[in-house]
Amino acid sequence: MRNAQQAFINSAVRRRRELAAGGTSDLFDLIQNASASQIVAALAGLPEQRRREIGAEVTTWFKQRQRTTWWTAGSGTALAVAVVGCLPTAAQAATILARNTVNPDGERAAALMSTVAEERGITWLGDLAHRLATKINQQTGIEHWRFAAALLRVTGTTAPANDRFVELWLDSVQLPDRRRAGRPATLIERLRDDPFLDAMLPRLFEIDGLGLRMTFDEVTTTWDERRRHVLPTALAQLATEGTIDRTVLIDGAIGRLLRGDRASALRAFTILLTELEPTTTEVATRATDYLRLLADAPAPAATMAQKALRDLPDLEIDTVLDTSRDVLLRPDKALVKAQLTWLDRLARHHRDRAAQVAEVIAVAAEHPAVELRDRANTLATRHGHDPTAGGIGPAKARPRGDDLPPPAPPAPAPAPITDVDELAEEVAALLGTPSQGTPLDRILDALVRLSATDGARVHAALAPVVERCHWSWGNEHRHDPLSLSEVVVDVLTTAPTTDQQARRRSRWETLLTALRRTDRQTPQPELVTTDPRVPPPHRLLRARLAEIGAHLAEPGHPGLLATPTHANGTLDPLTLIERLAALGDRPAWHWDLTQALLRLPADTDETVAGKAAALGTPAGERLATWLRAGGLPQPVTRAVTLTRRPRRNGYDWEYDQLPPKRILVELRPPDGYDDPYGLLTVDPAPIGVEHSAWANLLPSTLPGHRAVVAAYALPIVAATADMDQRGGTTMLPLLAETTGPGGPALDLALSYGLAARHGTDRIAALDALLALAAAGQLDATATGGHLGRLVAGQLVKLSRALEPLRDAAQARAPLTVWRLIAAALPSALAAPQPPRGLPDLLSLAAETASTTGTRIDVPGLVDVAGRGGSGRLVTEARRLHRALDTV
């Protein structure tokens, strides 16, 4: 040990001499090797002037590496020590240390920086801490925040309360630093010792969306034994202990609920109020706010307010009646049912006001839910009011079918980009999205045309746009093989200068050679991939991008052949012929023409084929042959059921997140078709292998083949329902705008989408369903049959699908909804365990059956309706059975 200490001292002395003598290479090596403690020793005792000279060199050295280097905990800590030990001001130090790529080990870095600052005699460390904290932004990660926070604690500097600082503080509360030794402290222990708690607490109630981050769980041993919504519980306990002000929590939570936010973001504040258990006195002093919550807040908060108000002994009956008029028209059935019970109790306790209470109860006679209308009628009549008198109550609708507006014809594609500045704006918009890639064709066409006339100007305009994008956008996402980020950025920034032409062309042509099998032997496809997870449409996209890169800046090139003429991705064949003629003797690019052929409609006549052949070029002959053969045929489809992979040895967290089964679709080409690109050969992906990046390009890649695109997209869509993923249904409305039969793949995609976890995904599925129904292209019976089987097998949750189905019925598609539900009910009714939401589905079935006046037999309904008892499932089955007897 003594020998090691002596060696450390000798090394520090040697380095100090080298630094004093003008050498800095050793210091840079120490930074890169994460030797922060040795830097502290090496800088000790250096004159201030020499420190400043070293600081200037450190700044220059850092700037040369800032675009390519990620400063992790070790190297970041060493860099921070060198910066504080050498730079002259807090402002200059912050210029380096405020960058989001600099992520020192927070507590260790702060301690060493404090030591260096004290030895050097500087007093601006607190100013540096403040500057770092105020520069935190949306790109700042948790490790960088921990560094700034540790420096604030060491220097005793007041923490800022800007939105992003608070968000990251909350993340640090949820995810403590695991690098610290010793027993991990529980959340409540960490909060007791948190110096930022008092400053952060009021801001929890002020920042929109922050409630989403407040509902995390705390895992102590296993996931099954986790503590649920631990933060609201801990805050309530701290209030009970007197550590924080109880009034701040109650008023803050109520204020947040009144201001509103997404329902999921408000859940934490509802839980907090529930955990606080306000006394009747606390509720009474805030009765007006609680009444507003009851009328307007999301259902969980309204239910909480309802329970609190019902326990008040002196609440004025008039205020209850006024609020009830709004509550009884809310769609939340449990809330309305409880309100009716409350009003029934009031009518019985206040006999002199019973008639007035009954009039308010009668408001619910117009509720969309049949069972609530029935209950309201019964209670109102019991207390002396006839809901049908004076026209009160719902009018009986005459039988009708769907009344959807006819679908609009495919919209024309946006006008081509004709100016370099416009191209730069479109590229900026593309790079500003999370790799959706929807406008990619238009951008690529403009890139080819404009680079053919002034490649240097195009490159000069696009290079700074790409440079400003987030550092990770241009990197290939290794976990997602469908990502095209890297190759897109490479194409956009391809330099047109002569000295780089040969190297650039060689690189792209090497990739093209790897992607195409020119000596193909059946059944090997022409389009090649080294990653079996990449489906053929994405192989085609990558091949097209490589082809563009290989030929970019060819003088006089008129543009891409495959650019769609319609917004749904289709290409007019006569326009393609005009583009081929514009090429003259120039050969067509192979993959560009391939994509153009795949975008042509299937019903083109011989006249168009003759015009293509008359061009007298290989490309024209290829087009004519394609048209005469009928283009890409429709595939043979088959629904298959997959099971999840086996459990691995040891703790297998991922296994428990996978659904036990998933229904997907297998595609095969029709007999006699060679399938040269492998597009019609689809084997379902294993469960848990879903890649959604750039998936919105799929419909426009094959705009005449819904079944093919739906089969490729089905795992992504299914994951929104059985794995609660987000965003996988955004392509369904795009798919509805294309053509071709959808088959079981489309029916299953709609079924999974209707049962998606997130509301935006269900809305996308609903939009697609209505568009297909309006066009007469929806197989409601098949879709409903799949939904019923998924529900009966507990593969999706029926309760999620009820909202979009109800919305579809209200959107003038009651017959479509009734046919869908009628097909879903047999499987759902026969399930060993009745799915949650089945009574509501029966209720909606009764409404749509009565509205449309259409009788559809539902196997198994008579058996359920004939059971004894008065449970809701049996009651709603009887209601539907009576409705079918009257139509």
N, C-alpha and C positions, 0 to 999 in steps of 0.2 A: 504493500500500500504506500509506504514512504517513497519507494522508488518511483511509483507511478506519479505521486504528487510532485516529486522533484523533476521528473521528466516534463510534466505539464508546465511547471514554472520555467524550466529552461527553454521550452518551446515558446512560451509567451514572451520571454525576454528576447529571444532571437527574432521573433516576428515584430516586436516593438521597435527593435533596432532597424529592421528592414523598412518598416513603415516610416520611421523618422528619416531614413536615408533616401526616401523617394520611391521605394518599391511598393506596388499595390497588388501584384498578381497573387501573392499569398493570401491576401484578404479576400479576393474574389473566389479563390479555391475554398476558403473556409465557409463562405456564404453558400456556395453550391453543395458543399459537403455537410451542411447543416450543423456547423461547429460553432454555435452561438456563444457558449461559455468561453471558448478560446478567443473569440473576437473581443469579449469583455476584457479579458486579460491583456490582449495585444494592444488595445487602445488606451489602457490605463497609463496616465502620466504624459500622454502626447501633448505637445503645445497646441493651443487653439488654432494658430495659423496653419499648422500642418494638418490638423483635423479638417479644416475648411477646404484645403487643397484635395485631400482624399475624398471629401464629400462631393466635390465637383466631378471627380473621376467616377465615383459610385453612381452619380446621376446619369452620366453619359453611358456607362456600362449597362445600367438598368434599361435605359431607353432602347438600346440595341437589342434587348431580349424581351421587352414587354409584350410583343405581339405573339411570341412563340413559347413563352415559359409560363408554367403554372406553379406558383410559389406555395408549396405545401407547408405543413406544420413545421417541419424542421428547417428547410431553407428559408421559409417566410420569417421564422423567428430570428434566424441569423441575419437576414436582410434588415429587419426592424432594428436590431441592436446596432448594426453598422450605420444605419440612417440616423438614429438618435445620437450616436457617438460622434458623427462627423458633419452632418448638415447644419447650417447656421440658424435656421428659423423653423418654426412650426409649420408655416405655410409651405416651405420647400419640402419638409419631411412628409407632409400630408399629400403632396403631389404624387409621391411614390406609394406610400402606405395606404392611401385611400382607394387604390385600384382593387377591383373585386377579384383579380387574379392573385392577390397577395393575402394569404391565409395563415398567419402565424398561429402557434399554439398559444391561445389567449392568455392563460394565467402565467405560464412560464415566460412568455414574451414580455408581458407587463412587468413582471418582477425584474427581469434582466434589464429592460429599458429603464426602469426606475433606478437600478444600480448604476448604470452608465450615466444617466442624467445627473445623479447626485455626485458621482466622481468628477464629472465634467463641470458641474456647477451651473447648469442651465435651469431655468425656471419655467420654460414653456411647455412642459410635458402635459399639463392640464389643458392648455390651449390645443395641443395636438389631439388629445383625446376628444375634445369637443368638435374639432374639425372632422375627425374620422367618423364620429357618430352622426353628424349632420349631413355627411355625404352619402350615407347609406341610402340605397335606392332599390328599385324592384329587381335588379339583377344581383343584388348582394345576397350571398349565401350565409348560412347559419354560422359557419366557422369564422368568416370575416366579422360577423356581428359579435361573436364571442370575444374576438380580439379587441374590438373597440370597447365592448362592455367591461372587459377586464381592466383596460387602461383607465376607464372612467372610475372604476372602483378603487384602483391603486392611488389615483390622484385626487379622489374625493370630488370629482367634477359632477355637476348635476346632469342627469341623463336627459336628452331631448325627448319630446313626446310626439314626434312626427309619426305618421301612420306606419311607415315601413319599419321604423325602430320598434314600435309596439308589436307589430306582427311577428318580427323575429324574436323579440323577448318572449312572446307567447310560445313560439316554436321551441325556444330554449327551455321553457318550463316543461313542455311535453317531452322533449328529447334532451335529457341532461348529458353533459360531457362524459362519455364512458371511459375516457383516458385517465381519469383521476383514480387513484388507488383507494382501497377501503370499501366498506359496505355501501352500496348505493342508497342514498337517502330517499325516503318516500317523498311524494309530491308536497304534502303538507309541511314536512320538515324543510324542504327547499324554499317554500313560500315564506315560512317564518323568518328565514335568514336572508331573504332576497332584499337587497338595498333599493331595488327599483320598484318594489310592489306598490308603495304609496303613490308614486308618480304615474305608474301604468294603470292602476285600477280604474280611475274615472274614464280613461280612454277606451277601456274595453266596451263601454256602452255607447261610444260615439262613432266608431269606425264601421262603416257599412261592410257587411260580409264577415266580420271578425268572429261572429258566433260559430261559423263553420269550423274554426280552428279550436274552439273551446270544448268540443264534445268528445275529445279523445279518451281512450281507456288507458289504464295503467296495468301493465303486465308484470307480475311479480315472479311467477314460476312458469306457468303454462298459459297459453291463450285462453283455454277454457276457464281458468281461474282468475281472469282479469277483473279489475275493478272498473265498473262502468261509469261514464261521464264523471270522472274523478275531480276535474277542476271545479265545477259548480259545487260539488259536495265539500271539497276542501275549503272553498271560500265561505260557505255557510258555517262550517265548523270554526273557522277563524273568527267569524263574526260572533259566534256563540262565546268564544273565548275572550272576546273583546280586543283581539289583535287588530281588527279592521272595523270600520264603522258600519253597523248593520243598516242604518238609514241610507248610506251611500249605495249599498247593494240593492235594497228594495226600490228606491227611487230610480236608480240607474236602470235596473231591469225593466221596470214598468215603462220608463221613458223610451227605452229601446223598442219594446213591443209596440208602443203607441206610434212611434215614428215609422215602424214597418221595415221589412227587409224580406229576402227570400225566406220561405217557411223553414227550410233546413237551417238557415243562419239564426233564426229566432228560437230554435229548440233549446239551445243552451240557457237562455234567459228564462224560459218557462221552467226548466229543470231547477235553475237557481232559486226561483221564487218558491217552487214546491219544497225544496230542501230547507229554505229559510222558515217555512211554516209561519207566515205572518199571523199575528194575533188578531182577534176580532176588532180590537181597537185600531191596530195598524191598517186593517182593511177598511174599517169605517171611515177613517180620515182620508182615505184615497178611494172612496166609493165611486166617485164620478169617473175616475180613471178605469176602475175595474168594469164599470158598465160599458165604457167605450171598448175595452178589450173584448167583452162578451159579444158586442155587436159586430166588431170589425176585424179582430185579430185572427190569425190562423187557428184552426180547430183545437190543437193542444193548448194554446194559450187561452182561447175562449172557454174551453172546458175547465181549466184551472180557475179562471175568474168566476165562472158559474158556480163552482163548488164553494169558493170563498164567499160569494155574495149570499148564497142560500143559507149560510150559517149566521148571517147577521140578524139580530133579533129586531132591530128597529128600522129596517130599510123600508122607505116609503113605497107603497104599492103602486102609486102612479108612475114612479120612475121605472119600476119593473115592467109595467104594462107598456110604456113607451119604448123601452129597449126591446121588449119581446116582439114587437111588430117587425123589427129588422132581423132578429134572431130566427124567427120561424120561417123565414124565406131563404135561409142559408142552405147550401147543399149538404152540409155535414149532418148526416141523419142521426147519429148518436147525440149530438148536441141538441138538435131540434126535439128529439124524443125526450131528453132530460128536461128541456124547457117546458114542454107540454106537461110533464109530470109536476114540475114546479107550479105551473099555472093552475093545474087541477087542485093542488094542495091549497093554493091561495083562495080559489073559489070556494073550497069547502070550509076554510077557516074564516072567510069574510063573506058570509051569506048575503049581506046587504050589497056586495059588489059583484055577486056571482054573474049576473047578466053582462056586466061590463067586461069581466074577465073572459066570459064565453065568446064575446065578440072578437076579442084578441085571439083566442084559441082558433077561431074560424079562419084566421089568416092562413094557417097551415093547411086548410082545405085546398089550397092551390099549389101545394108543394109537389115537385116532380115525382117524389117517391110515393108509390101507391099506398104502402102500409102507413105512412105518416098522414096521408090524406084521410085514410079510414079512421085512424085514431083521433085526428082532429075533429072529424064529423061526429064521432061517438062522444067525445068529451064536451064539445060545444052543445050538442043536443042534451046531454045529461044536465048541463047547467043552465038550460033554458034558452038556447039560441039555435035557430034552424039555419045551418050554413048554406042551404040551397035557396033560402028566401032572398028576394031582391037581387037575384042573379049571382049571388056569391057561390063560388065553387067552380070547378073547371068545366068548361063546355065540352060536350062530347064531340070529338073530331070525326069527320066523315072519313071512311076508308080511303086510303091513298097509297101510292107507291112512292118511289124516289122522285125527287124534284130537283135534281142537281143541274147546274148550268152545263151546257155542252162544252166539251173541251176545246180550247183554242188550238188552232193549227200550230205546228212547231215554229217557234220564233226564229227569225233570221239571226245568223251569227253577228256579233259586233263588227263594225267596219274595221278593215285592216289598219294597223299602225303605220303611219307614213312619215313620222318625224322621230329623230333620235331622242329629243327631249321627252316625247310621249313614251317612247320605249323605256327610258330611264325611270319614269314615273310608274309604269306598269311593273317593272322589275322590283322597284321599291315596295310596291303593294304586295307582290308575290312573296318577297322575303320577309314581309311584316306579318305573314300568316303562319300558323303552325304546320307548314308543309302540306297544305291542302292541294295546291297545284292546279286548281280549276282553270285559270286563264293561260295555262302553259302553251297550248297550241298557238294561240295568237302571238304570244311573245316570241316563240321559236321562229315562226314565219317572218316576223319583223326582223329578228336578228339575222336571218339568212339574207333577206332582201337588202337591208340597210348596210350590212357588212360587205355585200357585193359591190356597193358603190363607194363607201367611205368607211372601211374597216377601222382605220386609226381613230376616227371620231367616235365610232360606236364604243370601241374599247375604252377611250378616254372618258366617255360619259358613264359607262357601267362600272368601271373599276372602283370609284369612290362609293357608289351605291352599295356594292357588294361588301366593301370594306366596313361600312357602317353597320352592317347586319350583325346580329349576335354571333359571337365567336363559334358557337356550336352548330349554327345552321348549315355551314358548309362542310361539316364533318359527317361521314357516313355513320348512321346509328347501327352499331353492330348487333344490337338486340333485335332490330327490325330490318329484315332483309329487303322489305319493300321500299325502304327509304331511297329516294333519288337525290337527296340533298347535295351530296358531294359532286356527283356527275353533272347536275344542273349548274352548280356554281362554276365548275370547271369549264363548261361550255360557255357560260356568260362571260368569263374572264379570259377566254382564249386570246392570246396576243396575235395580232395580224402582221407583225413585223417580219420582214423577209428572213432575217437570220434565225428566226425560231420556227419557220414554216416546216422544215424537214423534220425536226424533233417532234413537233406537235402532230404532224400527219402520221409519223411512225407510231406514236403512242396510241392514237385513236384507231388506226388501222389494225394494230395488234389486238385491240379489244374487239373490233369487228370480226376479225378472223376467229377469235375464240367463241363468238356468239353464233356463228353461222356454220352449219355443216353442209358444204357444197357437194360432197360426194356421198350424199345421204343414201342409206340403204333402209328400205322399209323393214320394220316399223319405226325406225329412229327418226325423230322429228328434225326438221331443218334448223329450228331455233333451239339453241343450246344454252344450258345454264350449269354452272358448277355448284349451285346451291339449290337442292330440291325443294326448299321452302318457297322459292320464288315462282309464282304461277306464270304461265305463258304470256298473259297480257302485259305483265310487268317486264318480262324478258324482252318483249317487243318494244316497250317504252325505252328500256335501257339501250337496245340496239339502235333505235332511232336517234337517241341523244348522241351515241358514239358516232353514228354516221354524220350527223350535223357537225360534230367537232372535227371530223376528218376532212370535210369539204367546206368548212366555213371560210368566207371571204373569197370564194371563187368569183372572179370578175363577171359581172353581167348575169348572175343567176336570178331568175324571176321569182323565186320563192318556193315554199313547200307545196307539194301536190296534195298532201293529206289534210290541209287546213279545212275544218268543217265549214259548210255553208249555212248550217242551222245550229241553233244553240244546244240542241240535244246531241250533237256530234255527227249527224248524218251529212253526207256529201252528195251534191247534185252531180249525176254522171256527165251531163253536158258541160258543166263547169270543169270537171276533171279532164274532159277531152280538150277543152280550150287551154288548160294549163299544160297538157302534154304537147299541144301544138306550139305553145310559146317556148318550149324547150328547144325546138328545132332539132339540130343534130346532136345536141347535148344529151348524153344518156341519163335516164331517170335513176335516181338513187333507189336501191333495191328495197330497203325497209320503209322508205317514204312512200313508195308506190304500194307496198304491201298494206300499210295502214290505210291508204286511200281506198284500196279495194274493199277492205273490211268495213268501211264506212258507207258504201254504196247501198241503196235500197235493193231488195231482192226481186222486185217486180219490174225490172227494166226490160224494154222490148227489144226486138231484133234490130230496129232502126238505129238505136243508139249503139249497139254492138257493131253494126256496119260502119258507122261513122268512126268508131275507134279503129277498126281494121284499116280503114281508108287512110289513116295517118301514115301507114307504111313504115312504122318504127317498131322495134322490139317491144317497147312499152305499150304502144297501141295494140299490138297483137296480143300481148298479155292481158290487157283490159278486155278486149273482145272475147277472148277465150273464157275469162272469168265470168263475164255477163252471160254468155251462152250456156255455161254450166250451171247457172243459177246462184253463183256466189257460194258463200259458206253455208252448208246445210244446217238444219236444226239438229241438235244432238238427241240421243236416246238417254232418258233420265230415269233414275231409280233412287228412291229414298232408302237410306240405310241408317241403322242405329249403332252409334259408337259408344263404347264404355271408356271410362278414364283409365289411365295407365295404372299398373300395380303400385302399391305402396313400397317406397324404398325402405331399406333398413335404417333404424334409428328414427330421430325426430324428422318428420316429413311434413313441414308446414304447408307446402304448396299443394300436396295431395288433398288436404281437407278443404282447400278453396275451389277445387275442381268439381263440376257437377258430375254425378254418377253416370249420367248418360246424356247423349245429345243426338238429335236426328238431323242428319245432313243429307246431301244429294250427290250421287255419283253420276258422272257424265261419260258417255262413250259415243264415238262417231257412228253414224248409220252404216249398215253393211255396205261394203264396197268403196267407202270413202277413205282416202289415205291419211287425212288429218295432218298436212305437212308441217303445221306450226304447233301442233299439240294443243290447240285451243279447246278442242271438244273432248279431251281426255282429262277428266278431273277425278282424282281420288280424294275423298274427304280428309282434311287435315286432322291430326290428332287433337283431342280436347286440350285446351290450354295453349295452343299455338295459333294465336290470332294476331295479325299484323294489319293495322289500319292506315298507316302512313300512305298518302297519295291514293288511297282507295277511291276517292271521288272521281278519279280519271277513268275508272273502269267502264261506266256507262257510255261515255263518249268514245271509248276505244272500240266497243262492239255495240253500236247503237241499234242494231237490228236483231240482237240476240239476248233478250231478257233472261232466258233460262240459263245461258252460260254465265252472264255476269252475276245473276242471283246465286248460282252455285258457288262461284268464287267468293262472293261476299258473305255467304250464309254463316260461316264461323264467326265473322266479325259482328254480324247482327245478333246471332244467338248469344254471344258473350255479353251483350247489353242486358239480357234477361236472366241468364243462368250464372253469370259471374259478376253482374252489376257493374260492368264497364260502361264507359261514357263515349258517346259520339259515333257509335258504330252504325246507326241507322240514317246518317245524314245523306247517304247515297240513294236511299229508297225513293224520295221524290224525284231525283234525277233519273232513276231507273223507270219510274212511271211515265216519264216523258219520252222514253225510247219505244221501240216497236218489237214485235215478235212475241210468240207465246212464252208465258212465264213458267208454266208447269209447276211441279211440286216444289222446286227451289224458291220460286217467288211466293207461293202460298205459305211455305214455312217461314220465309223471311218476314212476311207480314205478321204471322202468328207470334213469332218471337218478338218482333218490334212492338206490337201492341202490349206485350207484357214486360217491356224494358223497365229497368230500375229507375231511370231518370226521366223526368217529365219531358224534356226537350227531345229525347229519343222517341218517346211515345207519340209526341206531336208529329214528328217526321213520318212515323209509320202511318198515323192517321191521315196526313196529307196525301201520302202515296195511295192509301186505300180509297180515299174519296176521288182522287184523280182517275184511278183505274175504273172505279165504279161509274163515274161520269162518262168514260169512254166505252163502257160496255165490255171491258177487258178484265174484270175481276171475277174470279171463281169464288164467290162467297161461301159456297157449300164446302169446297175443298179447304179453303182457309179456316173455316170454322171447325171442320173435322180435325185438322192438324192441331188447332188450338185446344180442342177438347182432349185429344190424346196427350198433349204436353201437360195439360193441367192434371189429368187423371194420373199420369205418371210422376207427378210432383216435380216436373222438370222446369216449370215456370209457375208464377203466382197469378192466379185468376184475378185477385183483388186489384192488381195493377192494370189489367186490361179493361176493367169496367169503365173507367173514366173516358178513354178514347172511344169506346163503343157507345157510351151515352152521348158523347159529343157528336159522333157521326149521325146518330139518330136525330139529334136536334139540328144538325146541319143538312136536313132534308134528304137523308138517306135511310129512312126507317125500314124499308123493305130489304135493303142490303144487310142491315144489322140483324133483322129478324131471321133471314136465311142463314147468316153466319152463326147466330146463337143456336138456332134449331139444329144445326149440324154439330155444334160443340156439346150440346146438352147430353146426348146419349152416353158418351164416354164419361162426362163429369158426374152424371147421376149414378153411373155404375161403379164409380171409384170406391174402393173399400173404405176410405176416409173422405167424407164430403169436403171438397176444397173450400177454403175460406173465400167467401164472396159468392158462393153458389146461390144462396137465397136472393142476393141482389141481381144476379144474372137472370134468375127466374122472373123477378119483378120486371126487369127491363124487357124480357121476352114477352111477358103479358102485355106491357104497354105497346110494344112495336107490333105484336100480333093484332091487337085491337085497332091500332091506328091504321094498319095496312089492310085489314080485313082479309088477310090471306091465311088459309089454314095449311099448316105443315105438321104432319104427325111427328111426334117426338118419342121414340122408343124409350121405355122405362119411366115415362112421366106418370102413367096411370098407377104404377106400383108405388111410387113415392107419395103421390097424392092420396092413395088409399091407406096409408099408414095411420095408426092412431096417434093421438096427442095433438098438441097445438103449438109445437115448435115452429120456428119461423120457416125452416126448410119445407116442412109439410104444408104450412099455410100458403107459402108462395107457389108451391107446386099445384095446390088446389086452385089458386087464383088463375094460373096459366091454363089449367085444364078447363076451368069455366070459360075463360076467354076463347079458347079454341072451339068450345061447344057453341059459341054464339056467332062465329064468323063463317 
